[in-house]
């Protein structure tokens, strides 16, 4: 069975700033609290939390969309990669980031708390 969830948060800045921060080594680390090796290039392999998470950028639309696959050390070898889709929408008060995490293994709801 595949687990999925969605979370949403408002940032008081522009969609492009949120996009650039997510895909920047220092910015991503500041936003998530975990060290990150990440770049804004399709096919770029990312490593977060000193190897706890590995992933790759699958689709990037500047200021609008980030789609990545993710795999944590808690996944079994038989688990497929999960997919993370981040959409950015401009609102009067800033940017609405909506994060949809899909194709997670059965224990995958634990990651929702981490994203929140």
DSSP file (Angstrom, degrees, kcal/mol; ACC not computed):
  #  RESIDUE AA STRUCTURE BP1 BP2  ACC     N-H-->O    O-->H-N    N-H-->O    O-->H-N    TCO  KAPPA ALPHA  PHI   PSI    X-CA   Y-CA   Z-CA
    1    1 A X              0   0    0      0, 0.0     2,-0.4     0, 0.0   105,-0.1   0.000 360.0 360.0 360.0 138.7    0.0    0.0    0.0
    2    2 A X        -     0   0    0    103,-0.1     2,-0.3   104,-0.1   103,-0.2  -0.829 360.0-151.6-101.3 135.1    1.3    3.5   -0.9
    3    3 A X  E     +A  104   0A   0    101,-2.5   101,-2.5    -2,-0.4     2,-0.3  -0.797  18.4 171.6-104.8 145.7    0.9    6.4    1.6
    4    4 A X  E     +     0   0A   0     -2,-0.3     2,-0.3    98,-0.2    98,-0.2  -0.986   5.5 172.3-149.3 158.3    0.5   10.0    0.7
    5    5 A X  E     -A  101   0A   0     96,-2.0    96,-2.4    -2,-0.3     2,-0.4  -0.966  17.7-140.5-156.7 169.9   -0.2   13.3    2.3
    6    6 A X  E     -A  100   0A   0     -2,-0.3     2,-0.3    94,-0.2    94,-0.2  -0.999  14.0-178.5-139.0 139.2   -0.3   17.1    1.6
    7    7 A X  E     -A   99   0A   0     92,-2.4    92,-3.0    -2,-0.4     2,-0.3  -0.947   7.2-162.2-132.4 156.6    0.7   20.1    3.7
    8    8 A X  E     +A   98   0A   0     -2,-0.3     2,-0.3    90,-0.2    90,-0.2  -0.997   9.5 174.1-142.4 143.7    0.5   23.8    3.0
    9    9 A X  E     -A   97   0A   0     88,-2.2    88,-3.0    -2,-0.3     2,-0.5  -0.991  25.9-128.0-148.3 151.2    2.1   26.8    4.5
   10   10 A X  E     -A   96   0A   0     -2,-0.3     2,-0.4    86,-0.2    86,-0.2  -0.893  19.1-164.7-104.6 127.6    2.3   30.6    3.7
   11   11 A X  E     -A   95   0A   0     84,-2.9    84,-3.1    -2,-0.5     2,-2.0  -0.925  24.0-129.6-108.9 135.1    5.7   32.3    3.5
   12   12 A X  S    S+     0   0    0     -2,-0.4     2,-0.3    82,-0.2    82,-0.2  -0.299  81.8  68.7 -82.3  56.8    5.8   36.1    3.6
   13   13 A X  S    S-     0   0    0     -2,-2.0    -2,-0.2    82,-0.1     2,-0.1  -0.901  91.4 -67.5-156.0-179.6    7.9   36.4    0.5
   14   14 A X     >  -     0   0    0     -2,-0.3     4,-1.9     1,-0.1     3,-0.2  -0.368  40.0-115.9 -79.2 156.8    7.7   35.9   -3.3
   15   15 A X  H  > S+     0   0    0      1,-0.2     4,-2.6     2,-0.2    48,-0.3   0.867 115.9  55.5 -56.6 -37.4    7.4   32.5   -5.0
   16   16 A X  H  > S+     0   0    0      1,-0.2     4,-2.9     2,-0.2    -1,-0.2   0.884 105.6  50.8 -66.7 -37.4   10.8   32.9   -6.6
   17   17 A X  H  > S+     0   0    0     -3,-0.2     4,-2.3     2,-0.2    -1,-0.2   0.919 112.3  46.5 -65.5 -42.9   12.5   33.5   -3.3
   18   18 A X  H  X S+     0   0    0     -4,-1.9     4,-2.4     2,-0.2    -2,-0.2   0.936 114.2  48.7 -63.4 -45.8   10.9   30.3   -1.8
   19   19 A X  H  X S+     0   0    0     -4,-2.6     4,-1.7     1,-0.2    -2,-0.2   0.944 113.5  45.6 -56.9 -52.1   11.9   28.4   -5.0
   20   20 A X  H  < S+     0   0    0     -4,-2.9    -1,-0.2     1,-0.2    -2,-0.2   0.872 112.5  51.5 -62.8 -37.9   15.5   29.6   -4.9
   21   21 A X  H >< S+     0   0    0     -4,-2.3     3,-1.3    -5,-0.2    -1,-0.2   0.907 107.5  52.3 -66.4 -42.3   15.8   29.0   -1.1
   22   22 A X  H 3< S+     0   0    0     -4,-2.4    -1,-0.2     1,-0.3    -2,-0.2   0.874 113.6  44.1 -60.3 -37.6   14.6   25.4   -1.5
   23   23 A X  T 3< S+     0   0    0     -4,-1.7     2,-0.4    -5,-0.2    17,-0.3   0.123  96.7  92.6 -99.3  20.6   17.1   24.7   -4.2
   24   24 A X  S <> S-     0   0    0     -3,-1.3     4,-3.3    15,-0.2     5,-0.4  -0.944  73.9-132.5-117.4 136.9   20.1   26.3   -2.5
   25   25 A X  H  > S+     0   0    0     -2,-0.4     4,-1.6    13,-0.4    11,-0.2   0.933 107.3  31.7 -49.6 -58.4   22.6   24.5   -0.2
   26   26 A X  H  > S+     0   0    0      2,-0.2     4,-2.4     1,-0.2    -1,-0.2   0.891 120.2  52.1 -72.0 -40.2   22.5   27.1    2.6
   27   27 A X  H  > S+     0   0    0      2,-0.2     4,-2.3     1,-0.2    -2,-0.2   0.919 109.7  48.3 -62.9 -45.2   18.9   28.2    2.1
   28   28 A X  H  X S+     0   0    0     -4,-3.3     4,-2.5     1,-0.2     6,-0.4   0.915 112.3  49.7 -62.2 -42.7   17.5   24.6    2.2
   29   29 A X  H  X S+     0   0    0     -4,-1.6     4,-2.4    -5,-0.4    -1,-0.2   0.903 111.7  48.3 -63.2 -41.4   19.5   23.9    5.3
   30   30 A X  H  < S+     0   0    0     -4,-2.4    -1,-0.2     1,-0.2    -2,-0.2   0.871 115.0  45.3 -66.2 -36.9   18.2   27.1    7.0
   31   31 A X  H  < S+     0   0    0     -4,-2.3    -2,-0.2   -10,-0.2    -1,-0.2   0.866 126.1  27.7 -75.8 -37.1   14.6   26.3    6.0
   32   32 A X  H  < S-     0   0    0     -4,-2.5    -2,-0.2     2,-0.2    -3,-0.2   0.670  96.9-125.0-101.4 -19.6   14.6   22.6    7.0
   33   33 A X  S  < S+     0   0    0     -4,-2.4     2,-0.4    -5,-0.3    -4,-0.1   0.547  77.2 104.4  85.2   6.6   17.2   22.5    9.8
   34   34 A X  S    S-     0   0    0     -6,-0.4    -1,-0.3    -5,-0.2    -2,-0.2  -0.949  78.9-105.6-122.9 141.8   19.2   19.8    8.0
   35   35 A X        -     0   0    0     -2,-0.4    14,-3.0    -3,-0.1     2,-0.4  -0.298  45.4-167.0 -57.9 148.9   22.4   20.0    6.0
   36   36 A X  E     -B   48   0A   0     12,-0.2     2,-0.6   -11,-0.2    12,-0.2  -0.998  31.9-162.4-148.0 139.3   21.8   19.7    2.3
   37   37 A X  E     +B   47   0A   0     10,-2.8    10,-1.6    -2,-0.4     2,-0.3  -0.918  46.4 141.3-114.8  99.1   23.6   19.2   -0.9
   38   38 A X        -     0   0    0     -2,-0.6   -13,-0.4     8,-0.2     2,-0.3  -0.991  27.9-174.5-145.6 144.8   21.1   20.4   -3.4
   39   39 A X        -     0   0    0     -2,-0.3     2,-1.3     2,-0.2   -15,-0.2  -0.948  36.9-111.6-138.4 158.7   21.1   22.4   -6.7
   40   40 A X  S    S+     0   0    0    -17,-0.3     2,-0.4    -2,-0.3   -17,-0.1  -0.362  78.2 110.0 -87.7  55.9   18.5   23.8   -9.0
   41   41 A X  S >  S-     0   0    0     -2,-1.3     3,-1.9    18,-0.0    16,-0.4  -0.995  72.7-112.8-132.1 136.2   19.2   21.4  -11.9
   42   42 A X  T 3  S+     0   0    0     -2,-0.4    16,-0.2     1,-0.3     3,-0.1  -0.449 106.2  22.4 -63.8 135.9   17.1   18.6  -13.3
   43   43 A X  T 3  S+     0   0    0     14,-2.7     2,-0.3     1,-0.3    -1,-0.3   0.325  87.5 141.9  87.7  -7.4   18.9   15.3  -12.6
   44   44 A X    <   -     0   0    0     -3,-1.9    13,-1.4    -5,-0.1     2,-0.4  -0.524  50.2-132.2 -69.5 125.9   20.9   16.7   -9.8
   45   45 A X  E     - C   0  56A   0     -2,-0.3     2,-0.3    11,-0.2    11,-0.3  -0.658  23.0-155.7 -79.2 133.1   21.2   14.2   -7.0
   46   46 A X  E     - C   0  55A   0      9,-2.6     9,-2.1    -2,-0.4     2,-0.4  -0.841  10.8-165.6-109.9 146.2   20.5   15.7   -3.6
   47   47 A X  E     -BC  37  54A   0    -10,-1.6   -10,-2.8    -2,-0.3     2,-0.4  -0.994  12.5-177.7-131.2 125.0   21.7   14.5   -0.2
   48   48 A X  E  >> +BC  36  53A   0      5,-2.6     5,-2.3    -2,-0.4     4,-0.6  -0.937  60.7  15.1-125.5 144.8   19.9   15.9    3.0
   49   49 A X  T >45S-     0   0    0    -14,-3.0     3,-1.2    -2,-0.4    -1,-0.2   0.909 129.6 -58.0  63.2  44.2   20.6   15.3    6.6
   50   50 A X  T 345S-     0   0    0      1,-0.3    -1,-0.2   -15,-0.2   -14,-0.1   0.843 114.4 -37.6  54.1  38.3   24.1   13.8    6.1
   51   51 A X  T 345S+     0   0    0      2,-0.3    -1,-0.3    -3,-0.3    -2,-0.2   0.397 107.2 118.1  98.2  -1.7   22.7   11.0    3.9
   52   52 A X  T <<5S+     0   0    0     -3,-1.2    21,-1.8    -4,-0.6     2,-0.4   0.894  84.5  31.3 -61.8 -38.2   19.5   10.3    5.7
   53   53 A X  E   < -CD  48  72A   0     -5,-2.3    -5,-2.6    19,-0.2     2,-0.4  -0.971  67.9-176.1-122.1 135.3   17.6   11.4    2.5
   54   54 A X  E     +CD  47  71A   0     17,-2.5    17,-2.1    -2,-0.4     2,-0.3  -0.955  20.0 145.6-122.1 150.5   18.7   11.0   -1.1
   55   55 A X  E     -CD  46  70A   0     -9,-2.1    -9,-2.6    -2,-0.4     2,-0.3  -0.931  32.3-131.4-163.9-174.4   16.8   12.4   -4.0
   56   56 A X  E     -CD  45  69A   0     13,-1.6    13,-2.1    -2,-0.3     2,-0.4  -0.985  26.5-111.2-154.8 142.3   16.8   13.9   -7.4
   57   57 A X  E     + D   0  68A   0    -13,-1.4   -14,-2.7   -16,-0.4    11,-0.3  -0.642  34.1 172.3 -74.2 125.7   15.2   16.9   -9.2
   58   58 A X  E     +     0   0A   0      9,-3.4     2,-0.3    -2,-0.4    10,-0.2   0.754  66.7   8.1-102.9 -35.6   12.7   15.5  -11.8
   59   59 A X  E     - D   0  67A   0      8,-1.9     8,-2.8   -18,-0.1     2,-0.4  -0.981  61.4-174.4-151.6 135.1   11.0   18.7  -12.9
   60   60 A X  E     + D   0  66A   0     -2,-0.3     2,-0.5     6,-0.2     6,-0.2  -0.990   9.5 176.4-135.9 125.6   11.7   22.4  -12.1
   61   61 A X  E >>  - D   0  65A   0      4,-2.6     3,-2.8    -2,-0.4     4,-2.4  -0.934  43.1-115.2-124.7 105.2    9.6   25.4  -13.2
   62   62 A X  T 34 S-     0   0    0     -2,-0.5   -46,-0.1     1,-0.3     4,-0.1  -0.066  93.5  -0.6 -48.7 128.6   11.2   28.5  -11.6
   63   63 A X  T 34 S+     0   0    0    -48,-0.3    -1,-0.3   -47,-0.2   -47,-0.1   0.464 135.2  53.8  74.7   2.3    9.0   30.2   -9.0
   64   64 A X  T <4 S+     0   0    0     -3,-2.8    24,-2.6     1,-0.3     2,-0.4   0.674 102.4  18.8-133.1 -43.3    6.2   27.6   -9.6
   65   65 A X  E  <  -DE  61  87A   0     -4,-2.4    -4,-2.6    22,-0.2     2,-0.4  -0.997  37.7-178.4-148.8 138.3    7.1   23.9   -9.2
   66   66 A X  E     -DE  60  86A   0     20,-2.2    20,-3.2    -2,-0.4     2,-0.5  -0.979  12.7-177.5-132.3 121.1    9.7   21.6   -7.8
   67   67 A X  E     +DE  59  85A   0     -8,-2.8    -9,-3.4    -2,-0.4    -8,-1.9  -0.985  14.0 160.8-122.7 126.8    9.2   17.9   -8.3
   68   68 A X  E     -DE  57  84A   0     16,-2.8    16,-3.3    -2,-0.5     2,-0.4  -0.931  35.8-126.7-137.7 157.0   11.7   15.5   -6.8
   69   69 A X  E     -DE  56  83A   0    -13,-2.1   -13,-1.6    -2,-0.3     2,-0.3  -0.862  29.5-166.2-100.6 150.7   12.0   11.8   -5.8
   70   70 A X  E     -DE  55  82A   0     12,-2.3    12,-3.0    -2,-0.4     2,-0.3  -0.976  14.4-179.7-135.7 146.9   13.1   11.1   -2.3
   71   71 A X  E     -D   54   0A   0    -17,-2.1   -17,-2.5    -2,-0.3     2,-0.2  -0.960  13.1-159.0-145.6 125.1   14.3    7.9   -0.5
   72   72 A X  E >   -D   53   0A   0     -2,-0.3     3,-1.6   -19,-0.2   -19,-0.2  -0.621  33.9-109.7-103.7 166.6   15.2    7.8    3.2
   73   73 A X  T 3  S+     0   0    0    -21,-1.8   -20,-0.1     1,-0.3    -1,-0.1   0.664 116.4  65.5 -65.1 -15.6   17.4    5.4    5.1
   74   74 A X  T 3  S+     0   0    0    -22,-0.3    -1,-0.3     2,-0.1     2,-0.2   0.584  80.3  98.5 -84.1 -10.5   14.2    4.1    6.7
   75   75 A X  S <  S-     0   0    0     -3,-1.6     2,-0.1     1,-0.1     6,-0.0  -0.529  77.9-121.7 -73.3 143.0   12.9    2.7    3.4
   76   76 A X    >   -     0   0    0     -2,-0.2     3,-1.6     1,-0.1    -1,-0.1  -0.437  27.2-108.2 -73.9 159.5   13.4   -1.0    2.7
   77   77 A X  T 3  S+     0   0    0      1,-0.3    -1,-0.1    -2,-0.1    -2,-0.1   0.803 121.6  57.4 -58.1 -28.1   15.4   -1.9   -0.4
   78   78 A X  T 3  S+     0   0    0      2,-0.0     2,-0.3     0, 0.0    -1,-0.3   0.612  85.7 100.9 -80.5 -11.7   12.1   -3.1   -1.9
   79   79 A X  S <  S-     0   0    0     -3,-1.6     3,-0.1     1,-0.1    -4,-0.1  -0.558  70.8-132.2 -77.0 133.9   10.5    0.3   -1.5
   80   80 A X        -     0   0    0     -2,-0.3    25,-0.1     1,-0.1     2,-0.1  -0.308  38.4 -83.2 -71.1 165.6   10.3    2.5   -4.5
   81   81 A X        -     0   0    0    -10,-0.1   -10,-0.2     1,-0.1     2,-0.2  -0.429  44.4-126.3 -66.5 146.0   11.3    6.1   -4.3
   82   82 A X  E     -E   70   0A   0    -12,-3.0   -12,-2.3    -2,-0.1     2,-0.4  -0.492  20.3-128.0 -85.0 165.6    8.7    8.5   -3.0
   83   83 A X  E     -EF  69 102A   0     19,-2.4    19,-2.9   -14,-0.2     2,-0.5  -0.969  15.5-162.6-122.5 133.9    7.7   11.6   -5.0
   84   84 A X  E     -EF  68 101A   0    -16,-3.3   -16,-2.8    -2,-0.4     2,-0.5  -0.961   5.9-173.7-115.8 123.0    7.7   15.1   -3.6
   85   85 A X  E     -EF  67 100A   0     15,-2.7    15,-2.7    -2,-0.5     2,-0.5  -0.976   1.8-171.9-120.8 121.3    5.8   17.8   -5.5
   86   86 A X  E     -EF  66  99A   0    -20,-3.2   -20,-2.2    -2,-0.5     2,-0.4  -0.953   2.0-170.3-115.5 119.6    6.0   21.4   -4.3
   87   87 A X  E     -EF  65  98A   0     11,-2.5    11,-2.4    -2,-0.5     2,-0.5  -0.889   6.5-156.2-109.9 143.5    3.8   24.0   -5.9
   88   88 A X  E     + F   0  97A   0    -24,-2.6     2,-0.4    -2,-0.4     9,-0.2  -0.975  12.7 180.0-122.0 123.3    4.2   27.7   -5.2
   89   89 A X  E     - F   0  96A   0      7,-2.0     7,-3.3    -2,-0.5     2,-0.3  -0.985  27.1-122.8-128.1 133.1    1.4   30.2   -5.6
   90   90 A X  E     + F   0  95A   0     -2,-0.4     2,-0.3     5,-0.2     5,-0.2  -0.531  34.1 176.0 -73.0 133.7    1.4   33.9   -5.1
   91   91 A X  E >   - F   0  94A   0      3,-3.4     3,-1.5    -2,-0.3     0, 0.0  -0.857  46.6 -98.8-129.2 167.6   -1.1   35.2   -2.6
   92   92 A X  T 3  S+     0   0    0     -2,-0.3     3,-0.1     1,-0.3    -1,-0.0   0.868 124.4  43.0 -55.4 -38.6   -1.7   38.7   -1.2
   93   93 A X  T 3  S-     0   0    0      1,-0.1     2,-0.4    -3,-0.0    -1,-0.3   0.426 129.0 -79.6 -90.6   1.0    0.3   37.9    2.0
   94   94 A X  E <  S- F   0  91A   0     -3,-1.5    -3,-3.4   -82,-0.2     2,-0.4  -0.968  77.8 -15.2 146.9-129.5    3.2   36.1    0.2
   95   95 A X  E     -AF  11  90A   0    -84,-3.1   -84,-2.9    -2,-0.4     2,-0.7  -0.973  43.8-145.7-124.9 128.4    3.6   32.6   -1.2
   96   96 A X  E     -AF  10  89A   0     -7,-3.3    -7,-2.0    -2,-0.4     2,-0.6  -0.839  17.2-163.0 -89.9 113.8    1.5   29.5   -0.6
   97   97 A X  E     -AF   9  88A   0    -88,-3.0   -88,-2.2    -2,-0.7     2,-0.5  -0.886   5.2-171.1 -97.0 121.6    3.8   26.4   -0.6
   98   98 A X  E     -AF   8  87A   0    -11,-2.4   -11,-2.5    -2,-0.6     2,-0.5  -0.969   3.2-164.9-115.1 121.7    1.8   23.2   -1.0
   99   99 A X  E     -AF   7  86A   0    -92,-3.0   -92,-2.4    -2,-0.5     2,-0.5  -0.924   5.1-172.4-111.2 123.2    3.8   20.0   -0.6
  100  100 A X  E     -AF   6  85A   0    -15,-2.7   -15,-2.7    -2,-0.5     2,-0.6  -0.972   2.8-169.0-116.8 119.6    2.4   16.7   -1.7
  101  101 A X  E     +AF   5  84A   0    -96,-2.4   -96,-2.0    -2,-0.5     2,-0.2  -0.946  17.6 170.4-113.1 117.5    4.4   13.6   -0.8
  102  102 A X  E     + F   0  83A   0    -19,-2.9   -19,-2.4    -2,-0.6   -98,-0.2  -0.720  45.9  39.1-124.7 169.8    3.3   10.4   -2.5
  103  103 A X  E    S+     0   0A   0    -21,-0.2     2,-0.2    -2,-0.2    -1,-0.2   0.833  74.0 158.1  59.7  37.4    4.4    6.8   -3.0
  104  104 A X  E     -A    3   0A   0   -101,-2.5  -101,-2.5    -3,-0.2    -1,-0.2  -0.592  43.7-107.7 -86.7 151.9    5.6    6.5    0.5
  105  105 A X    >   -     0   0    0     -2,-0.2     3,-2.7  -103,-0.2     4,-0.1  -0.170  48.3 -82.8 -68.9 174.2    5.9    3.1    2.3
  106  106 A X  T 3  S+     0   0    0      1,-0.3     3,-0.5     2,-0.1    -1,-0.1   0.778 131.7  51.7 -52.3 -33.3    3.4    2.1    5.0
  107  107 A X  T >  S+     0   0    0      1,-0.2     3,-1.5     2,-0.1    -1,-0.3   0.311  80.1 110.7 -84.9  10.5    5.3    4.0    7.7
  108  108 A X  T X   +     0   0    0     -3,-2.7     3,-1.6     1,-0.3     4,-0.4   0.642  52.9  76.5 -67.0 -20.1    5.2    7.1    5.5
  109  109 A X  T >> S+     0   0    0     -3,-0.5     3,-1.2     1,-0.3     4,-0.7   0.747  81.0  73.6 -64.6 -19.8    2.8    9.3    7.6
  110  110 A X  H <> S+     0   0    0     -3,-1.5     4,-0.9     1,-0.3     3,-0.3   0.795  87.8  62.0 -62.1 -26.0    5.6    9.9   10.0
  111  111 A X  H <> S+     0   0    0     -3,-1.6     4,-2.0     1,-0.2    -1,-0.3   0.745  88.6  70.0 -72.9 -22.7    7.2   12.2    7.5
  112  112 A X  H <> S+     0   0    0     -3,-1.2     4,-2.5    -4,-0.4    -1,-0.2   0.928  97.0  51.1 -60.6 -44.3    4.2   14.5    7.5
  113  113 A X  H  < S+     0   0    0     -4,-0.7    -1,-0.2    -3,-0.3    -2,-0.2   0.889 108.2  53.2 -60.1 -38.7    5.1   15.7   11.1
  114  114 A X  H  < S+     0   0    0     -4,-0.9    -1,-0.2     1,-0.2    -2,-0.2   0.884 109.8  47.1 -63.6 -39.0    8.6   16.4    9.8
  115  115 A X  H  <        0   0    0     -4,-2.0    -2,-0.2     1,-0.3    -1,-0.2   0.888 360.0 360.0 -70.7 -38.2    7.3   18.6    7.0
  116  116 A X     <        0   0    0     -4,-2.5    -1,-0.3    -5,-0.2    -2,-0.2   0.530 360.0 360.0 -65.2 360.0    5.0   20.5    9.3
